[in-house]
Amino acid sequence: NGSPIGDMPPALIALGAQVRLRRGAKRRVLPLEAFFIAYGQQDLQPGEFVESLFIPRPVPDALFRVTKLAKRFDSDISAVCGAFHLALDGDKLTAARIAFGGMAGIPARAPACEAALIAGGWSEASVEAAMDALRGDYQPLDDLRGSSAYRQEVAGNLLRRLWLESLHPDEPISVLSGGLLDG
């Protein structure tokens, strides 16, 4: 439905999903991120419907994570949902697709954040630069689920958390403390 706070669109966008639209015998294919135009508006012509969705598998050895942040732990609408699909070659990023829900009127990619990560590699300095770049990718709204400033901070922290998890894959990262938990 194109909700800016839906949990699936950011994940599908990060994976590079494509939507196939149909009207009669006429079909067209769009990257999912191009399907969402504005709040409540999708790229559908009159009489056209979504026929199918193609979802590529994550690239081998990719780092793929989707993280939802909501006020309650169960059955709640996201304040922010971040999806990360990173192709790593050691500490070098060869590709990055990052998408967020709850950060704009539509689920959308974070191109400045992606570019900063690819330029800097998978390092603490690169992640910090990407967090700064992320602030230019979105201008979130204030609503009941969180302020614009809160959403900006959370989005950057989700990226930092992913980096920490990649360094310590067997140690859970606490959202509450922001640090590593003792096993």
C-alpha positions as CSV (number, residue, x, y, z in Angstrom):
1,N,0.0,0.0,0.0
2,G,3.0,2.3,0.0
3,S,2.8,3.2,3.7
4,P,5.9,5.1,4.7
5,I,6.1,3.0,7.9
6,G,5.5,-0.4,6.5
7,D,8.1,-3.0,7.4
8,M,8.4,-4.9,4.1
9,P,9.2,-2.2,1.5
10,P,12.5,-1.1,3.0
11,A,13.7,-4.8,3.1
12,L,12.5,-5.4,-0.5
13,I,14.1,-2.1,-1.7
14,A,17.4,-3.0,0.0
15,L,17.4,-6.4,-1.9
16,G,16.7,-4.7,-5.2
17,A,13.2,-6.0,-5.7
18,Q,11.3,-5.2,-8.9
19,V,7.6,-4.8,-9.4
20,R,5.8,-6.0,-12.5
21,L,2.7,-4.0,-13.4
22,R,0.0,-5.0,-15.8
23,R,-2.9,-3.5,-17.7
24,G,-4.5,-5.9,-20.1
25,A,-1.6,-7.5,-22.1
26,K,0.7,-4.5,-21.5
27,R,3.3,-5.1,-18.8
28,R,6.1,-2.9,-17.4
29,V,8.8,-3.5,-14.7
30,L,10.0,-1.0,-12.2
31,P,12.5,-1.1,-9.4
32,L,10.4,-1.1,-6.3
33,E,11.9,2.2,-5.0
34,A,10.6,3.9,-8.3
35,F,7.1,2.6,-7.6
36,F,6.6,4.8,-4.6
37,I,6.1,8.4,-5.7
38,A,4.8,10.4,-2.8
39,Y,2.8,9.7,0.4
40,G,-0.1,7.5,-0.6
41,Q,0.8,7.6,-4.3
42,Q,2.3,4.9,-6.4
43,D,3.3,4.8,-10.0
44,L,0.2,3.0,-11.3
45,Q,-1.5,4.0,-14.5
46,P,-5.4,3.8,-14.7
47,G,-6.4,0.2,-14.8
48,E,-3.0,-1.1,-14.0
49,F,-2.3,-3.5,-11.1
50,V,0.7,-5.2,-9.5
51,E,1.0,-8.5,-11.2
52,S,4.2,-9.8,-9.5
53,L,7.2,-8.9,-7.4
54,F,10.7,-10.2,-8.2
55,I,12.9,-10.5,-5.1
56,P,16.6,-11.2,-5.7
57,R,18.5,-13.3,-3.2
58,P,21.1,-11.5,-1.2
59,V,24.5,-11.7,-2.9
60,P,26.7,-14.4,-1.5
61,D,28.5,-13.4,1.8
62,A,26.4,-10.2,1.9
63,L,25.5,-8.5,5.1
64,F,21.7,-8.3,5.1
65,R,19.8,-7.0,8.1
66,V,16.4,-5.5,8.7
67,T,15.8,-3.7,12.0
68,K,12.5,-2.3,13.2
69,L,12.2,0.2,16.0
70,A,8.8,0.6,17.7
71,K,7.5,1.8,21.0
72,R,6.2,-1.7,21.9
73,F,7.9,-5.0,21.4
74,D,5.0,-6.8,19.8
75,S,2.5,-5.9,17.0
76,D,3.4,-2.3,16.7
77,I,3.9,0.1,13.8
78,S,7.5,1.1,13.2
79,A,8.8,4.5,14.1
80,V,11.8,3.6,11.9
81,C,12.6,0.5,9.9
82,G,16.1,0.2,8.4
83,A,17.2,-2.4,5.8
84,F,20.8,-2.9,4.9
85,H,22.2,-5.0,2.1
86,L,26.0,-4.7,1.9
87,A,28.4,-6.6,-0.3
88,L,31.7,-6.9,1.5
89,D,35.1,-8.0,0.3
90,G,37.1,-8.0,3.5
91,D,36.9,-4.4,4.8
92,K,35.9,-3.0,1.4
93,L,32.3,-2.5,0.4
94,T,31.6,-3.3,-3.2
95,A,27.9,-2.4,-3.1
96,A,25.5,-0.9,-0.7
97,R,21.7,-0.7,-0.7
98,I,20.2,0.9,2.3
99,A,16.5,1.8,2.7
100,F,14.4,3.2,5.5
101,G,10.8,3.4,6.3
102,G,9.5,6.1,8.7
103,M,12.1,8.6,7.5
104,A,10.1,10.2,4.6
105,G,6.6,10.2,3.1
106,I,7.6,7.0,1.2
107,P,10.0,4.1,1.9
108,A,13.2,5.2,0.3
109,R,16.9,4.5,-0.3
110,A,19.7,6.5,1.4
111,P,21.9,7.3,-1.6
112,A,24.3,9.7,0.2
113,C,24.7,7.2,3.0
114,E,25.4,4.4,0.5
115,A,28.0,6.5,-1.3
116,A,29.8,7.4,1.9
117,L,30.1,3.8,2.9
118,I,31.3,2.7,-0.6
119,A,33.9,5.5,-0.6
120,G,35.2,4.8,2.8
121,G,35.1,1.0,3.2
122,W,33.7,-0.9,6.2
123,S,35.3,0.9,9.0
124,E,34.3,3.0,12.0
125,A,35.3,6.2,10.2
126,S,33.3,5.3,7.2
127,V,30.3,4.4,9.3
128,E,30.5,7.8,11.1
129,A,30.7,9.6,7.7
130,A,27.8,7.6,6.4
131,M,25.8,8.5,9.5
132,D,26.5,12.2,8.8
133,A,25.5,11.7,5.1
134,L,22.3,9.9,6.2
135,R,21.1,13.2,7.7
136,G,21.0,14.7,4.2
137,D,19.0,11.7,2.7
138,Y,15.8,12.4,4.7
139,Q,13.8,15.1,6.4
140,P,11.6,13.0,8.7
141,L,8.3,14.3,10.1
142,D,7.4,14.6,13.7
143,D,4.5,12.4,14.8
144,L,3.3,10.3,17.7
145,R,5.9,7.6,17.0
146,G,8.9,10.0,17.2
147,S,10.3,13.4,16.4
148,S,12.4,14.2,13.3
149,A,15.5,14.5,15.5
150,Y,14.7,11.1,17.2
151,R,14.3,9.4,13.8
152,Q,17.5,10.8,12.4
153,E,19.4,9.7,15.5
154,V,17.9,6.2,15.4
155,A,18.6,5.7,11.7
156,G,22.3,6.5,12.2
157,N,22.4,4.3,15.3
158,L,20.9,1.4,13.4
159,L,23.8,1.6,10.9
160,R,26.3,1.8,13.8
161,R,24.7,-1.2,15.4
162,L,25.1,-3.2,12.1
163,W,28.8,-2.3,12.0
164,L,29.2,-3.4,15.6
165,E,27.3,-6.7,15.0
166,S,29.6,-7.4,12.0
167,L,32.6,-7.1,14.2
168,H,31.1,-9.3,16.9
169,P,28.7,-11.7,15.2
170,D,28.3,-14.0,18.1
171,E,27.6,-11.3,20.7
172,P,24.2,-9.6,20.7
173,I,24.1,-5.8,20.6
174,S,21.7,-4.3,23.1
175,V,19.4,-1.5,21.7
176,L,18.9,-0.2,25.3
177,S,22.5,0.1,26.3
178,G,24.0,0.6,22.9
179,G,26.9,-1.8,23.9
180,L,27.8,-5.4,23.8
181,L,26.0,-7.7,26.2
182,D,27.8,-10.2,28.2
183,G,26.9,-13.8,27.1
